[in-house]
Amino acid sequence: MFSAPNPAAIKAALAITGHLDGETRMPIAAASDALIAQLSVALASRIAESGAIA
């Protein structure tokens, strides 16, 4: 979550889980493809461990 210096990672994680549409506005830059891939893996791992994200 702290891989980006702005809330892009949080917004991307919320988009991956279906809570947001993933759109960002300036000055927030969109998360990189690499960061989105990292988040997807981390969130999938969390779901596999506990059955939920929270």
DRENROTI-134313 format. One record per atom (N, C-alpha, C): residue in three letters; atom name; x, y, z. Coordinates in pm, 1 decimal, padded with zeros to 6 digits. Layout:
{mivo = ALA&sedo = CA&u = X&v = Y&w = Z}
...
# end
This chain:
{mivo = MET&sedo = N&u = 00080.3&v = -00119.8&w = 00000.0}
{mivo = MET&sedo = CA&u = 00000.0&v = 00000.0&w = 00000.0}
{mivo = MET&sedo = C&u = 00084.8&v = 00126.5&w = 00000.0}
{mivo = PHE&sedo = N&u = 00208.3&v = 00115.6&w = 00045.4}
{mivo = PHE&sedo = CA&u = 00293.0&v = 00233.5&w = 00054.9}
{mivo = PHE&sedo = C&u = 00395.2&v = 00238.7&w = -00057.9}
{mivo = SER&sedo = N&u = 00366.9&v = 00171.1&w = -00168.3}
{mivo = SER&sedo = CA&u = 00458.4&v = 00168.0&w = -00282.2}
{mivo = SER&sedo = C&u = 00450.0&v = 00292.2&w = -00368.8}
{mivo = ALA&sedo = N&u = 00347.1&v = 00371.1&w = -00349.5}
{mivo = ALA&sedo = CA&u = 00329.9&v = 00493.9&w = -00427.9}
{mivo = ALA&sedo = C&u = 00320.8&v = 00612.3&w = -00331.8}
{mivo = PRO&sedo = N&u = 00373.0&v = 00727.2&w = -00371.6}
{mivo = PRO&sedo = CA&u = 00373.9&v = 00843.0&w = -00281.9}
{mivo = PRO&sedo = C&u = 00240.8&v = 00917.4&w = -00276.1}
{mivo = ASN&sedo = N&u = 00138.5&v = 00862.0&w = -00330.1}
{mivo = ASN&sedo = CA&u = 00006.5&v = 00924.3&w = -00327.5}
{mivo = ASN&sedo = C&u = -00097.6&v = 00815.2&w = -00306.1}
{mivo = PRO&sedo = N&u = -00222.0&v = 00849.3&w = -00293.5}
{mivo = PRO&sedo = CA&u = -00324.9&v = 00748.0&w = -00266.7}
{mivo = PRO&sedo = C&u = -00356.7&v = 00655.2&w = -00384.0}
{mivo = ALA&sedo = N&u = -00275.4&v = 00654.6&w = -00486.1}
{mivo = ALA&sedo = CA&u = -00302.8&v = 00571.1&w = -00603.0}
{mivo = ALA&sedo = C&u = -00313.6&v = 00423.4&w = -00566.6}
{mivo = ALA&sedo = N&u = -00228.6&v = 00375.8&w = -00476.7}
{mivo = ALA&sedo = CA&u = -00233.4&v = 00233.9&w = -00438.7}
{mivo = ALA&sedo = C&u = -00363.7&v = 00200.5&w = -00367.9}
{mivo = ILE&sedo = N&u = -00408.3&v = 00288.2&w = -00280.7}
{mivo = ILE&sedo = CA&u = -00534.0&v = 00264.6&w = -00209.4}
{mivo = ILE&sedo = C&u = -00650.8&v = 00264.2&w = -00308.0}
{mivo = LYS&sedo = N&u = -00651.6&v = 00362.1&w = -00397.6}
{mivo = LYS&sedo = CA&u = -00759.4&v = 00369.8&w = -00496.6}
{mivo = LYS&sedo = C&u = -00756.6&v = 00247.4&w = -00588.6}
{mivo = ALA&sedo = N&u = -00637.2&v = 00201.1&w = -00624.9}
{mivo = ALA&sedo = CA&u = -00625.1&v = 00083.6&w = -00710.7}
{mivo = ALA&sedo = C&u = -00675.0&v = -00041.4&w = -00637.6}
{mivo = ALA&sedo = N&u = -00640.2&v = -00055.4&w = -00509.8}
{mivo = ALA&sedo = CA&u = -00686.5&v = -00170.5&w = -00432.0}
{mivo = ALA&sedo = C&u = -00838.7&v = -00169.8&w = -00421.0}
{mivo = LEU&sedo = N&u = -00895.3&v = -00053.8&w = -00398.2}
{mivo = LEU&sedo = CA&u = -01041.5&v = -00043.2&w = -00391.0}
{mivo = LEU&sedo = C&u = -01105.8&v = -00074.4&w = -00525.7}
{mivo = ALA&sedo = N&u = -01039.2&v = -00038.3&w = -00633.9}
{mivo = ALA&sedo = CA&u = -01091.0&v = -00070.3&w = -00767.8}
{mivo = ALA&sedo = C&u = -01084.1&v = -00220.8&w = -00794.1}
{mivo = ILE&sedo = N&u = -00974.1&v = -00283.2&w = -00752.5}
{mivo = ILE&sedo = CA&u = -00958.6&v = -00427.4&w = -00772.2}
{mivo = ILE&sedo = C&u = -01068.6&v = -00503.4&w = -00698.4}
{mivo = THR&sedo = N&u = -01104.0&v = -00454.8&w = -00580.4}
{mivo = THR&sedo = CA&u = -01206.8&v = -00522.4&w = -00500.7}
{mivo = THR&sedo = C&u = -01348.2&v = -00479.6&w = -00536.9}
{mivo = GLY&sedo = N&u = -01360.8&v = -00388.7&w = -00634.0}
{mivo = GLY&sedo = CA&u = -01492.1&v = -00350.0&w = -00682.4}
{mivo = GLY&sedo = C&u = -01558.4&v = -00236.8&w = -00606.7}
{mivo = HIS&sedo = N&u = -01484.2&v = -00168.8&w = -00521.1}
{mivo = HIS&sedo = CA&u = -01542.2&v = -00060.2&w = -00442.5}
{mivo = HIS&sedo = C&u = -01535.9&v = 00075.2&w = -00512.7}
{mivo = LEU&sedo = N&u = -01445.6&v = 00090.6&w = -00606.5}
{mivo = LEU&sedo = CA&u = -01432.1&v = 00213.7&w = -00685.3}
{mivo = LEU&sedo = C&u = -01416.1&v = 00177.0&w = -00831.1}
{mivo = ASP&sedo = N&u = -01429.1&v = 00276.1&w = -00917.5}
{mivo = ASP&sedo = CA&u = -01410.8&v = 00250.0&w = -01060.1}
{mivo = ASP&sedo = C&u = -01264.5&v = 00263.4&w = -01104.0}
{mivo = GLY&sedo = N&u = -01175.4&v = 00309.8&w = -01017.2}
{mivo = GLY&sedo = CA&u = -01033.2&v = 00319.3&w = -01049.6}
{mivo = GLY&sedo = C&u = -00992.0&v = 00448.9&w = -01114.4}
{mivo = GLU&sedo = N&u = -01086.4&v = 00536.7&w = -01139.6}
{mivo = GLU&sedo = CA&u = -01054.7&v = 00665.2&w = -01201.6}
{mivo = GLU&sedo = C&u = -00986.5&v = 00757.1&w = -01100.2}
{mivo = THR&sedo = N&u = -00884.9&v = 00829.9&w = -01146.6}
{mivo = THR&sedo = CA&u = -00817.7&v = 00928.0&w = -01061.6}
{mivo = THR&sedo = C&u = -00823.2&v = 01064.2&w = -01128.1}
{mivo = ARG&sedo = N&u = -00813.0&v = 01166.6&w = -01047.2}
{mivo = ARG&sedo = CA&u = -00808.0&v = 01304.1&w = -01098.1}
{mivo = ARG&sedo = C&u = -00678.3&v = 01366.8&w = -01052.4}
{mivo = MET&sedo = N&u = -00632.5&v = 01466.0&w = -01125.7}
{mivo = MET&sedo = CA&u = -00512.0&v = 01537.6&w = -01087.7}
{mivo = MET&sedo = C&u = -00533.8&v = 01601.4&w = -00951.8}
{mivo = PRO&sedo = N&u = -00437.8&v = 01603.4&w = -00865.1}
{mivo = PRO&sedo = CA&u = -00296.6&v = 01569.7&w = -00884.3}
{mivo = PRO&sedo = C&u = -00261.8&v = 01423.2&w = -00859.3}
{mivo = ILE&sedo = N&u = -00359.9&v = 01338.2&w = -00835.4}
{mivo = ILE&sedo = CA&u = -00330.6&v = 01197.7&w = -00811.1}
{mivo = ILE&sedo = C&u = -00308.5&v = 01126.9&w = -00944.6}
{mivo = ALA&sedo = N&u = -00193.1&v = 01066.4&w = -00956.7}
{mivo = ALA&sedo = CA&u = -00160.8&v = 00989.9&w = -01077.4}
{mivo = ALA&sedo = C&u = -00214.4&v = 00847.9&w = -01061.0}
{mivo = ALA&sedo = N&u = -00248.4&v = 00786.2&w = -01168.7}
{mivo = ALA&sedo = CA&u = -00296.3&v = 00648.1&w = -01165.0}
{mivo = ALA&sedo = C&u = -00183.2&v = 00555.1&w = -01122.5}
{mivo = ALA&sedo = N&u = -00218.8&v = 00445.5&w = -01059.2}
{mivo = ALA&sedo = CA&u = -00120.3&v = 00346.0&w = -01020.0}
{mivo = ALA&sedo = C&u = -00060.3&v = 00281.9&w = -01144.5}
{mivo = SER&sedo = N&u = 00066.2&v = 00246.8&w = -01135.1}
{mivo = SER&sedo = CA&u = 00134.1&v = 00182.6&w = -01247.6}
{mivo = SER&sedo = C&u = 00081.7&v = 00039.9&w = -01265.3}
{mivo = ASP&sedo = N&u = 00103.2&v = -00015.1&w = -01382.4}
{mivo = ASP&sedo = CA&u = 00062.0&v = -00153.3&w = -01408.8}
{mivo = ASP&sedo = C&u = 00131.7&v = -00249.4&w = -01313.3}
{mivo = ALA&sedo = N&u = 00259.4&v = -00221.9&w = -01282.7}
{mivo = ALA&sedo = CA&u = 00335.8&v = -00307.2&w = -01191.2}
{mivo = ALA&sedo = C&u = 00275.3&v = -00302.9&w = -01051.1}
{mivo = LEU&sedo = N&u = 00236.4&v = -00185.3&w = -01005.6}
{mivo = LEU&sedo = CA&u = 00175.9&v = -00171.4&w = -00873.4}
{mivo = LEU&sedo = C&u = 00040.6&v = -00241.6&w = -00868.8}
{mivo = ILE&sedo = N&u = -00038.0&v = -00228.4&w = -00972.6}
{mivo = ILE&sedo = CA&u = -00167.2&v = -00296.1&w = -00978.3}
{mivo = ILE&sedo = C&u = -00148.2&v = -00448.3&w = -00973.2}
{mivo = ALA&sedo = N&u = -00046.9&v = -00497.3&w = -01042.7}
{mivo = ALA&sedo = CA&u = -00017.8&v = -00640.9&w = -01039.0}
{mivo = ALA&sedo = C&u = 00022.3&v = -00684.7&w = -00898.6}
{mivo = GLN&sedo = N&u = 00105.7&v = -00607.3&w = -00830.6}
{mivo = GLN&sedo = CA&u = 00146.4&v = -00638.4&w = -00693.2}
{mivo = GLN&sedo = C&u = 00024.4&v = -00641.3&w = -00600.6}
{mivo = LEU&sedo = N&u = -00060.4&v = -00542.2&w = -00614.2}
{mivo = LEU&sedo = CA&u = -00180.2&v = -00535.0&w = -00530.0}
{mivo = LEU&sedo = C&u = -00272.8&v = -00653.3&w = -00555.6}
{mivo = SER&sedo = N&u = -00287.6&v = -00690.3&w = -00681.7}
{mivo = SER&sedo = CA&u = -00373.9&v = -00803.9&w = -00716.3}
{mivo = SER&sedo = C&u = -00324.7&v = -00931.7&w = -00649.8}
{mivo = VAL&sedo = N&u = -00194.6&v = -00953.3&w = -00653.5}
{mivo = VAL&sedo = CA&u = -00136.2&v = -01072.0&w = -00591.0}
{mivo = VAL&sedo = C&u = -00156.0&v = -01067.5&w = -00440.0}
{mivo = ALA&sedo = N&u = -00127.7&v = -00952.1&w = -00379.4}
{mivo = ALA&sedo = CA&u = -00141.1&v = -00938.7&w = -00234.4}
{mivo = ALA&sedo = C&u = -00285.6&v = -00957.5&w = -00189.6}
{mivo = LEU&sedo = N&u = -00379.1&v = -00898.2&w = -00262.0}
{mivo = LEU&sedo = CA&u = -00519.5&v = -00911.1&w = -00224.7}
{mivo = LEU&sedo = C&u = -00569.0&v = -01054.2&w = -00245.2}
{mivo = ALA&sedo = N&u = -00525.8&v = -01119.0&w = -00352.0}
{mivo = ALA&sedo = CA&u = -00565.1&v = -01258.1&w = -00376.1}
{mivo = ALA&sedo = C&u = -00510.2&v = -01347.6&w = -00265.4}
{mivo = SER&sedo = N&u = -00388.1&v = -01320.5&w = -00222.4}
{mivo = SER&sedo = CA&u = -00327.6&v = -01397.6&w = -00114.0}
{mivo = SER&sedo = C&u = -00405.8&v = -01378.0&w = 00015.1}
{mivo = ARG&sedo = N&u = -00444.0&v = -01254.7&w = 00042.5}
{mivo = ARG&sedo = CA&u = -00520.8&v = -01223.7&w = 00164.0}
{mivo = ARG&sedo = C&u = -00656.8&v = -01294.4&w = 00162.0}
{mivo = ILE&sedo = N&u = -00721.4&v = -01294.4&w = 00048.3}
{mivo = ILE&sedo = CA&u = -00851.3&v = -01360.8&w = 00035.8}
{mivo = ILE&sedo = C&u = -00834.9&v = -01512.5&w = 00053.9}
{mivo = ALA&sedo = N&u = -00728.0&v = -01568.3&w = -00002.9}
{mivo = ALA&sedo = CA&u = -00704.8&v = -01711.5&w = 00009.0}
{mivo = ALA&sedo = C&u = -00679.1&v = -01752.6&w = 00154.6}
{mivo = GLU&sedo = N&u = -00608.4&v = -01666.1&w = 00230.4}
{mivo = GLU&sedo = CA&u = -00577.4&v = -01696.7&w = 00369.7}
{mivo = GLU&sedo = C&u = -00700.2&v = -01689.6&w = 00459.5}
{mivo = SER&sedo = N&u = -00777.4&v = -01584.4&w = 00442.5}
{mivo = SER&sedo = CA&u = -00883.4&v = -01557.8&w = 00539.1}
{mivo = SER&sedo = C&u = -01024.5&v = -01567.6&w = 00483.0}
{mivo = GLY&sedo = N&u = -01035.3&v = -01577.5&w = 00353.0}
{mivo = GLY&sedo = CA&u = -01167.3&v = -01581.5&w = 00292.5}
{mivo = GLY&sedo = C&u = -01229.2&v = -01444.4&w = 00272.6}
{mivo = ALA&sedo = N&u = -01157.4&v = -01340.1&w = 00314.4}
{mivo = ALA&sedo = CA&u = -01206.0&v = -01203.2&w = 00301.1}
{mivo = ALA&sedo = C&u = -01087.0&v = -01109.4&w = 00297.4}
{mivo = ILE&sedo = N&u = -01112.4&v = -00987.2&w = 00256.2}
{mivo = ILE&sedo = CA&u = -01006.2&v = -00887.7&w = 00250.2}
{mivo = ILE&sedo = C&u = -00984.3&v = -00822.7&w = 00385.9}
{mivo = ALA&sedo = N&u = -01089.1&v = -00797.9&w = 00457.0}
{mivo = ALA&sedo = CA&u = -01078.8&v = -00725.9&w = 00584.9}
{mivo = ALA&sedo = C&u = -01013.4&v = -00808.4&w = 00691.3}
# end
